[in-house]
Amino acid sequence: MSGPREVAVVGGGLTPFGVRGVTWAELAQEAGEVLFRTVPNLRAADVDSLFVGAAEPERFAFQSHVAPLVAEQMGLAPHRIVQRTELACASGQSAIRSAYAAIRAGLSDIAVAVGVEKMNIPDMAEANSAMACVLDRPWDAAHGLTAPPFFAMVAQRHMLEHGTTDEQLAAVSQKNHRFANANPVAQFYEKKFDREKLLRLPLVAPPLRLGDCSSMTDGAGAVVLAAEDRVSEFTDTPAWIRGSGQYSDFHNLANMGSLTQWSGLVRASREALRSARIGPGDLDFAELHDCFTISEIIEYEAIGFCGPGEGGSFVADGRSDLGGDVVVNPRGGLLGCGHPLGATGIAQAVEVVDQFAHRVDPARQVPDPEWAMVHNLSGSANVHSVMVYERGG
Amino acid sequence: MSGPREVAVVGGGLTPFGVRGVTWAELAQEAGEVLFRTVPNLRAADVDSLFVGAAEPERFAFQSHVAPLVAEQMGLAPHRIVQRTELACASGQSAIRSAYAAIRAGLSDIAVAVGVEKMNIPDMAEANSAMACVLDRPWDAAHGLTAPPFFAMVAQRHMLEHGTTDEQLAAVSQKNHRFANANPVAQFYEKKFDREKLLRLPLVAPPLRLGDCSSMTDGAGAVVLAAEDRVSEFTDTPAWIRGSGQYSDFHNLANMGSLTQWSGLVRASREALRSARIGPGDLDFAELHDCFTISEIIEYEAIGFCGPGEGGSFVADGRSDLGGDVVVNPRGGLLGCGHPLGATGIAQAVEVVDQFAHRVDPARQVPDPEWAMVHNLSGSANVHSVMVYERGG
């Protein structure tokens, strides 16, 4: 065995996202069916390792030890590495990073990373409790500080500091919902949202309205990663993993510094770009974690697409749209596709693969993309996870 | 960056195991205190990655997204990789394997793997439900097939097929409790169990008595892993990771083959030994997953310490004790130390480090150990995880 090997995502697929009348296990099975259909050269016996990204099956589905469950549902018998990775809203990317490390280390040759989440359950109070325990439960969430009020606080502060407006928030939502209308697996496929409609939706936590928030979504997906000498068996346009960065800043909100300058993302994106040997200006598109509209605006600033405080005008001026500086969330984002926690990171990687292969709807196809970034935040934006991909072939 | 690097566990420590009057987060903090005390050359700023092994904080502690919580409690700010790994009872080893892969891949230089579990909670019905959802909940556990009845069924079958006796089961428990009496962090430290007492304890699920079952335990621990060029900063007797194997057989019990021949462990242990280039006879000691006495007996057979059906006499004849063929569970095992799910795999690795450094109580010190195996099963013995260590220096 020689040096660390290069690793690529060579294919993958998704179940439809939405409110799905199926169980957690059935979603995993569907992900397997889609995977083997979209990657026809993949044989189950060649998959030596399985990494399952899932945030909270213990509460949403009352099932733990889900890695062997997913293996069984997909017809796999991993004989090198099998595990679940959890990093709340970034669980899917975490599974991909684990597969990447395993192959790069020579411990796996062909690995599958799966994301599954079933959030719409009969007892939605239990589902909301599950979401609350993603934050610091006894100190923050128990006092009502769950995700929507936290990001509302962030938005209020960004408005105060930089004059960001409701219209600029709505511009993020409008763009991402427009892209989702060109993505058949999106939860909000064929649902139209114009700027005026978005600004009239009910307030969830001021200033955030319904259209500013990603939803509780069921969905699953899977990608295949391969070592460099196996890549050509599967695709002519591999998505090579060229950079990786993560940063964990704090847990209890009392230890967060600025609400609006996400230093963890500054560090994680710099590390990912440094390891890929490119700068933010080299990226053709980016899948950013738009759990709320304000998140995407702050992410532009932290990654360096624009200066501090300029995120609102960046989106309003079309600079994150097709024809702009960098296309952000051509998939439709979490806002347009829904956010089945563990599946989101997998869906973003599938978008990279499909964009590189030029096989998405022309209304969201980025012209000739060569470099892409994928970002997830998790919890109260206290952990940031970033990967950078280069198109091969 | 050159080829895959060798990786060693260079130090680690444990909190006391038992029924602890502290919270999940406090256990994590304690693990940090112990870690920095037992590895004095470790500086927080040098730790670039954190892997947290925890089985079910979502149910035991109503807290998810625990990786950043552990980072905060330990005073760490991981800037390369941060994640939780879950594989039920093997979650701790899963964290170590992830750290191993990351360092070997060149994605991390110094990583901490932490295991935390707080199982004794005010609502023990919730704790028992949490344990039930480790198995296939809707199809197996919901009908009463939780861990004790499952392993009781396995024991009954082993008795039928091979004539294994209650006394042989008790011999496992007696040996492991005797070792635990020489381990100050063990839950059953200074608790004496002779053969006669064990055979009079209440039946949990026939033929398994209280002394045949590991317990619901609170505990935490942490180990440091380092890349080969950093190892000498920390220790003269590194525990080099030389082999790794895992196998996922099935999930639903209907898909299990033989109850008593654990083919997944046959495969995982062979793979781990193959990658280490040794055979089972080369091992000086082994930390095997004795969640129930019958497990350890079957594990002897699957790993190849003895022939099929010979596990009962293997232990009764003292062949897995000091002075025998291979010392099994000198730490005291899960039976003697308790089984805080995510912390168990960390505790086993700490035992390897301490045995290699000759710093355990003489009553459990293996003479001049060079090779060690660590094994965890998880769920209904449907996943087996194995690592092989060589003493350096």
Interface residues (C-beta under 8 A of the other chain):
Chain A: M1 S2 G3 P4 T23 L50 A55 E56 E58 R59 F62 Q63 S64 H65 V66 A67 P68 L69 A71 E72 Q73 L76 A77 P78 H79 R80 I81 V82 Q83 R84 T85 E86 L87 A88 S94 R97 S98 Y100 A101 A102 R104 A105 G106 L107 S129 A130 C133 V134 L135 D136 R137 P138 S244 G245 Q246 Y247 S248 D249 F250 H251 N252 N255 R267 A268 E271 S378 G379 N382 V383
Chain B: M1 S2 G3 P4 T23 L50 A55 E56 E58 R59 F62 Q63 S64 H65 V66 A67 P68 L69 A71 E72 Q73 L76 A77 P78 H79 R80 I81 V82 Q83 R84 T85 E86 L87 A88 S94 R97 S98 Y100 A101 A102 R104 A105 G106 L107 S129 A130 C133 V134 L135 D136 R137 P138 S244 G245 Q246 Y247 S248 D249 F250 H251 N252 N255 R267 A268 E271 S378 G379 N382 V383
